[in-house]
């Protein structure tokens, strides 16, 4: 065998921490490994005629487990080592155990006899090949066409080379469930792959994503398997990497450099046949022109697949009989539109559901659910703590998490906090036990650390079990004045994502509690962005009465909403929104754009003396000439001070999607197109973008446009004449 090939074999075994024995030569290579009390020797014959019997005997007598193999193909050796170190170890059998644990966790908050079922949802899908050419851009209903998990598996099986999958969704839309379903589809017996699954959370120590990832490797793999081996096998595709909750590391305070560093760490792994999946809440980061183009400019070649899970409907969760009972009781359906609550309702009897909806016309069904959880905890863990006492303890824990801006902490730290800040309640509780059952304070704290409200997160950390309970505790701290009493200037401390979880959780509370929360956010000086205040106005008031400046909204559906009255929208952008039977007072909009939106049975008024830029519509569609009428109503902006030789055309617009030299296409935000082509009327730009989209020359992901292969071909055919 040539020297280069021998050196390659040596590097392969050294990567698994083997040593090259000094007896190795051109005909035989001997690799030894000492791991604790286990000693192994791999004897590789480079010459099939070489007699390895003496060497095998020598190492066997020294206590080594010896294996003699003839070298045929380096790839076979790679598979052999990977199976020995990963597949044929307890790591392989842990795959199914992890999923079983996940299912068990989903069921622990539900009535006895409940079953877990993955809820199928509609989703949007965008696929780009290694050249970043759009191969598919389509919406799926997930039921009559390809379900989400099946689509993801098709990609994992059929994609050649490295693949980066981003799964985005709002809180509670199924990101974590989807990640675990993908994990469950892997079989070490069939695929010879071992997924590496990590669920992220914010804690006080971990701030640099690269360190977090390396720490997770150390946590999940035995000490004999070093980080470099795992990283190499990720790149080779034998260890698909699944990162759940990427957004946990991103807060409103995160700077651009931190986020770019996180993404760079992932992109650096996208080599050879790497398969990396991340889940995240919907965030502008992944739809920024900078993010898209940074992926395009990476030195690594990889395909990019983006899934956006749509909000599951009530029909996805509940049977026809269950929905009929709810409607018959005139129960406000929008007050149960939360996955945690829907999962509970799906698993109770029809009799109980009917009783609940009849007895809770005020919308306090959530109170019954929390009451169920806490009373069951009293029985399950023999807790002598009332519901109010349990809630008080965990509201205090939430204030601790808020102060340090964390979502998880080590179990020991959690226990120390529970003991130190609740000693009075705990001592009083112990008096309620009979003598032979009386626990110590430490016993009671250990019991509370296993409470239904808590769950194990990444590493050995513990955090709140889900966003719904998390938001409930934040919201109660707010409406009961607990933050105000215990955390001075708390409105400058409370992270916006914590507040957002409270809003999402309180959507299913009764009107009185919803309005209390709304008043807290509107009576104090919270430094949150405009989107947050629009969200609470929409969810809690269903009307808009303030000025919304620099508002950016994406991926929402509005049904029967009137955008009129005192609410004013200025310098705002709306992307990938669906409006059904909505009315717009155009006088309330100034310098706003609607990008890649859908308008169904919508109407408008107040269009006199307005210019197109005030209600600019780009790459959108309707079902009743709404857009055409808008075009006819609005005047062009005054461009008399600007001169250009010719009218705007399709070639000029497509040219904006190429960088210097016009060789490789780039993504482009509609807002940037408007800026770079500001010498032309915005109405003309809108018409041409719509035409290019209809011809399939352009695809859009929210407000970011991509050139299709068809568009590139048309551009190249026409650029010689320009």
C-alpha positions, 0 to 999 in steps of 0.5 A: 500500500502506498505511503499516503494510504497508510498515513490516511489509515493511521489518521483514521484510527488516531481520530478514535484515540488509537495508538500506532504500535511500533511494530507496524510496517508496510505489510501490517498496521497495529492499532492499540486502544486503552480505555479504562480496564479495556485494552484492544488491538486492531491488526490490519493486514495490508498484505493478505499473505502476511502471517499475523498469528504471532502478533495476535498471540503476543497481544492476546497474552498481554490482555488485549482483545485482538481483531485481525482484518484484511484491508479492502476499503477505507470506507468499510473501516470507517463503518466498522469503527463507527459501529463499534464506538457508537451503534453497538453501544448503549448509545444506540439503544438510547434512541428509542428510550429518548423518544419514549421519555418524551412521550411519557413527558407529554402524557404526565399532564394528561388524565390517566389513559390518555394517548399521545398523537403527533398533530399534523399541521399545514406548512410552507416549504422552501428548498435550495440546492448547494448553488442556492437555486430554488428547487421548490417553494410550496405550501402543504396542508400536511393532510391531503398532501405530504405530511411534514415528517414524511417530507423531512424524511424524504429530504434526509434520505434523498439529499446528496451532500450536506443538508441544513434544515430549519424548522420555524414556528410560533410558540406551541405550534409543534417545534419540539414535537416535530424534532422528536418525531424526526428523531424517532424515525431513525433506526440504528439497525436500518440506517446505521446512523446515530442522531445527536439530539440537544434541547437548548435553554438559557442558563447563567453559564452558557453564552457562547453557542460553540461551547454549549454544543461541545459541552452537550457532546461531552454530556451525551457521549462517553468520556472515551469518545472525544469531541473531535470524533463526534464533530467528524462523524457529524460532517460525514453524516453518520451523526445527524445533528438535531438542535431543538430550541435554537431561539432559546439562545436568542433574546432581544438583547442578543447582538448581531455578532452573537447570532452570527457566531452561532450560525457560523458554528453550524455552517462550519459543520455543514461539510461532506454529508452532514445533516443538521436540523434546527428548530426555532420560533419564527424570528426575523433573523432567519429571514434577513437578507444578511442571513440568507446571503451569508449562507450563500457566501459560505465556502461549504456547499450544502442544500438549505431546506426551510419549513414553517409550521402553520398554526394547528387548527381546532379541527387538527386537535379535536374530533367532530363530536368534541367540537360540536359540544363546544359550539353547542355550549356557546363556548368561546373557541378562541379561548382554548386555542392553545396546544397544551389546553387542547391536548387536555381537552382531547383526552377527557370524556365527552361528558366532562367536556360538556360539563366544563363548557357549560359550567365555564362560560366565563372562559375560565376553563384554564383554571380547571386545567391548572386545578387538575394538575396541582390537585393531582400533584398532591396525590402523586407526590403526597404533597401537603401544599394547597394549589395556591401555595404551589403556585406561590412557590413557582411564581417565586421561582419565575421571578428568580429566572426573570432576574437572571434572564434564564430558562433553566438552571442546575437542579441543585441551584433550583433546589437551593432556591426552593428551600431558601425562598420558601422555608416558611411554607415548607415548614408549615407544610411538614406539620400536615403529615402524619408522623410516619410520613413526615419528610425533612425539608430536604426531602420536600425540596427534592419532591418539589424539584420533580414537580409537574411544572418542572422538567429536565432540559439540556445537560443536567439543567431543570426548567419550566415544563413548557411555554404555557406554564412559563407564560402563566407564571410570568403573567400571574406575577404581573397581574398580582403585582409580585414583580412590582413588589419584589424586583425594583424597576422590573419593567427594565429586567423582564425579557421581551420573550418572557413577556410574549410567553405570558401574552400567549398563555393569557390568550386562553384566560378569561376577559378579566385576567386578559385585561389586567395583563393588558393594563400592566403592559400599558401602564408601565415603561416596558422597552419592547418593540412595536410588534409586542404592543400590536400583538397584545392589542390584537389578542386582547382588544381586537382593535387598534388605538395607538400609533404603530411605528416601524412595525414588522409583522409576518406569518399571521392570519387575521379574520374579520378584523377592521383596521380603522379607528384611531390606530395609525400604522407608519413606516411599517412592513407586513410579510406573509400575512393572510387577511380574511374578510378584513376592512382597511381604512387607507387613511390610517396607513403611511409609508407601509408595504404588504409583501407576499400577503393574501387578501380574501374578501377584503375591502377598503375605504379612505383612499382619497389623496393617498399615494401608492407607497402608503399602502404598497402591495408587492408579490401578493394575491387576492380573490376579489380584485382588492389589489387591482382596485388599490392600484387604481385608487392610489396615485404614484408618488411624486418623482418629478425631481428624478429623471431616468431614461427609460421605464422600469422593466423586468430585466432591470428588476432581475438585475438587482438579484445579482452581485458584482459581475452578475454571476451568482444570484443573491436573495433580495428583500423587497424593501431593498429593491424599493431603495435601490430602484427608488428612481422608479414609481413604486406602483410600477415596481409592484406590478413587475414583481407581481408579473415576475412571481406569476411567471415563476421567475421569482420566489418569495419567503416572507419579504425576501425574494429568490431567483428561480432557475427559470428566472436565471435562464431568462435573465442570461438570455436577455442580458447580452442585449442590455 
